Amino acid sequence: MLATDAQTSPSSLKRTPLHALHVASGGKMVGFAGYDMPVQYATGVLKEHLHTRSSAGLFDVSHMGQIVLRPKSGKIEDASLALERLVPQDILSLAPGRQRYAQFTGESGGLLDDLMVANFGDHLFVVVNAACKADDEAHLRTHLSEVCIIEPLADRALIALQGPRAEAVLAKLSDNIASMRFMDAGSRRVGGIDCLVSRSGYTGEDGFEISVPADAAENLACALLADSAVLPIGLGARDSLRLEAGLCLYGHDIDTSTTPVEGALEWSIQKSRRKGGGRAGGFPGAHVILSELEQGAARRRVGLRAEGRAPVREGASLFADAASSEPVGTVTSGGFGPSLNAPVAMGYLPSPLSAPAALVFAEVRGQRLPLRVSPMPFVQNAYKR
């Protein structure tokens, strides 16, 4: 279940450039990461979820942070190598017009945030999580200011168009959309507006994320919503979609206490940054992360499928058997998976208990419910590669 800012007064919440459109469209507004955001519309979370899987959904993600890293030397390589001092990913080999998933790591190997990094030729474009964006900007300024000009793009909105009909919808408003493949990114004119577009998203579906000037965001959103294939989608369905896709939510499935290897994110660390690679290590926590890449981690993030129909929520304790009193792990995300018509969850287990089909038990309202460790994603992704 999505965690919201229940104790925050609506008057103290920030608003995205699409706030008025959400209200006019009947959005049920809640506090999330300091912003007044739509958790659902009149359609409801279930239908919004299924519509995104079958057609196209429009999401407001303007609460996230957009930051440009511009090398003072004019050489993109300098910005890439500088950023590599903060992340375990290979940024130097990221080609112009491409995007890569990365993480900021701390000295103990834990994750300060996860982010997207795109190479736009003469600068890097970074998207970070809303709750972390002030800290992330400060982190970049502390460590990269000698090499890069750090420019937060506070005057831009960010919207995501996701689902199997996303390409057809966006192609009506922009040229050369069909030629983009998963994780391509670059400048595009969309509906006559200069935008930054990536073929990516947070649902497991094909789709696009569009950075647009704030003063043009509502016009663009309305142009996309004018297509009968598109519905506005709230945070509730965004959460159930990303859970089915096996994608982490920062602050829940990953945080400063989890390493990339524990979080099953080692796929995102390229060979060049691993032991024996051309630029091995050199990032915070490298001694911990490189060791875990070779030796394995003591615990792992895993997918979990309930044997019954009852959903298992975040925070539920996990046990090795139905009788033991000592928990061995915790559920970090859980709920109903509408595409599967069944509950799904993610959590952490000791590595010996993390093999597919392993049986564990969650404690829910005083009862032990059986769960099977399941491969992720729960729903096959539909990225255009």
ZIQUIZI-V427623 format. One record per residue. N is the residue number from 1. D_FIRST is the distance of its C-alpha to the first C-alpha in Angstrom with 2 decimals. Layout:
BEGIN
<<N;D_FIRST> <N;D_FIRST>>
END
This chain:
BEGIN
<<1;0.00> <2;3.80> <3;6.39> <4;9.33> <5;12.96> <6;13.25> <7;16.67> <8;18.18> <9;20.87> <10;20.64> <11;24.23> <12;23.48> <13;20.88> <14;22.31> <15;22.55> <16;22.70> <17;25.81> <18;23.94> <19;22.76> <20;25.56> <21;24.84> <22;21.19> <23;22.53> <24;25.42> <25;23.23> <26;21.28> <27;18.08> <28;15.83> <29;15.88> <30;13.61> <31;14.28> <32;12.82> <33;15.00> <34;17.79> <35;17.89> <36;17.65> <37;15.57> <38;14.77> <39;11.22> <40;13.09> <41;16.71> <42;18.71> <43;18.24> <44;14.61> <45;11.57> <46;13.09> <47;16.48> <48;15.53> <49;13.97> <50;17.09> <51;19.42> <52;18.50> <53;19.22> <54;22.46> <55;23.76> <56;22.60> <57;19.87> <58;20.45> <59;17.96> <60;18.89> <61;18.29> <62;21.18> <63;19.37> <64;19.91> <65;23.25> <66;26.24> <67;29.18> <68;32.57> <69;34.57> <70;38.20> <71;40.81> <72;43.73> <73;46.09> <74;45.09> <75;44.26> <76;40.73> <77;41.39> <78;41.60> <79;38.15> <80;36.74> <81;38.45> <82;37.39> <83;33.69> <84;34.22> <85;35.01> <86;31.35> <87;29.55> <88;30.38> <89;30.55> <90;33.80> <91;33.95> <92;37.74> <93;37.70> <94;35.12> <95;37.32> <96;37.66> <97;35.31> <98;32.71> <99;29.30> <100;27.77> <101;24.51> <102;25.20> <103;24.04> <104;25.63> <105;26.55> <106;27.78> <107;30.91> <108;29.20> <109;27.57> <110;24.05> <111;22.14> <112;22.52> <113;20.61> <114;20.48> <115;22.32> <116;24.31> <117;28.11> <118;30.51> <119;34.31> <120;35.90> <121;39.43> <122;40.52> <123;37.22> <124;33.74> <125;30.71> <126;27.55> <127;23.98> <128;21.76> <129;18.32> <130;18.25> <131;17.57> <132;20.34> <133;22.85> <134;25.31> <135;25.50> <136;25.81> <137;28.61> <138;30.37> <139;30.05> <140;31.69> <141;34.36> <142;35.23> <143;35.74> <144;36.70> <145;38.66> <146;42.00> <147;41.31> <148;38.98> <149;38.58> <150;34.92> <151;34.03> <152;30.64> <153;30.31> <154;29.09> <155;30.84> <156;28.77> <157;25.66> <158;23.52> <159;22.33> <160;21.11> <161;22.49> <162;20.88> <163;21.91> <164;25.12> <165;27.06> <166;26.19> <167;29.51> <168;31.59> <169;30.12> <170;30.56> <171;33.98> <172;35.27> <173;34.84> <174;35.71> <175;38.21> <176;37.71> <177;34.04> <178;34.67> <179;36.38> <180;33.33> <181;31.58> <182;28.26> <183;28.16> <184;31.24> <185;31.23> <186;33.87> <187;35.32> <188;35.43> <189;36.57> <190;34.03> <191;35.40> <192;38.17> <193;35.86> <194;36.04> <195;32.62> <196;31.22> <197;29.55> <198;27.84> <199;26.99> <200;23.56> <201;19.87> <202;16.29> <203;15.75> <204;18.31> <205;20.53> <206;23.82> <207;23.69> <208;24.82> <209;23.88> <210;26.46> <211;27.53> <212;29.60> <213;31.64> <214;29.79> <215;32.60> <216;32.37> <217;28.61> <218;28.55> <219;31.56> <220;30.04> <221;26.72> <222;28.84> <223;31.05> <224;28.20> <225;26.70> <226;30.26> <227;29.98> <228;29.06> <229;26.95> <230;24.42> <231;21.64> <232;19.60> <233;15.94> <234;13.19> <235;10.33> <236;7.84> <237;10.16> <238;10.91> <239;7.65> <240;8.14> <241;11.78> <242;11.82> <243;10.03> <244;12.76> <245;15.21> <246;14.59> <247;14.40> <248;13.50> <249;11.52> <250;14.04> <251;13.42> <252;10.87> <253;12.62> <254;15.92> <255;17.69> <256;21.22> <257;21.25> <258;20.72> <259;23.51> <260;23.43> <261;24.87> <262;22.41> <263;19.61> <264;21.53> <265;22.48> <266;26.22> <267;26.77> <268;26.52> <269;29.47> <270;32.74> <271;35.92> <272;37.74> <273;35.54> <274;35.71> <275;38.64> <276;41.73> <277;40.39> <278;42.35> <279;40.08> <280;38.43> <281;36.51> <282;37.20> <283;33.58> <284;32.01> <285;31.22> <286;33.26> <287;34.96> <288;31.74> <289;30.15> <290;33.45> <291;34.07> <292;30.72> <293;31.40> <294;34.62> <295;33.90> <296;30.22> <297;27.49> <298;27.07> <299;23.41> <300;21.33> <301;17.86> <302;17.62> <303;15.83> <304;15.26> <305;15.85> <306;15.82> <307;19.31> <308;18.22> <309;15.82> <310;13.43> <311;9.96> <312;9.69> <313;6.73> <314;7.20> <315;10.56> <316;12.17> <317;15.79> <318;17.57> <319;21.21> <320;24.10> <321;25.20> <322;24.74> <323;27.09> <324;26.80> <325;25.90> <326;25.02> <327;21.58> <328;21.98> <329;18.55> <330;14.88> <331;11.59> <332;10.11> <333;7.26> <334;6.53> <335;6.02> <336;8.89> <337;11.23> <338;13.26> <339;16.12> <340;16.60> <341;15.96> <342;14.52> <343;11.60> <344;11.31> <345;10.35> <346;12.02> <347;13.79> <348;17.24> <349;20.28> <350;23.98> <351;25.69> <352;27.91> <353;24.95> <354;23.20> <355;25.50> <356;24.24> <357;24.27> <358;24.39> <359;23.23> <360;21.07> <361;19.43> <362;16.19> <363;16.66> <364;14.60> <365;16.25> <366;19.50> <367;19.71> <368;19.87> <369;18.16> <370;19.73> <371;18.03> <372;20.02> <373;19.83> <374;19.54> <375;20.79> <376;18.59> <377;18.01> <378;16.85> <379;18.23> <380;21.50> <381;21.56> <382;24.05> <383;25.33> <384;28.94> <385;30.86>>
END
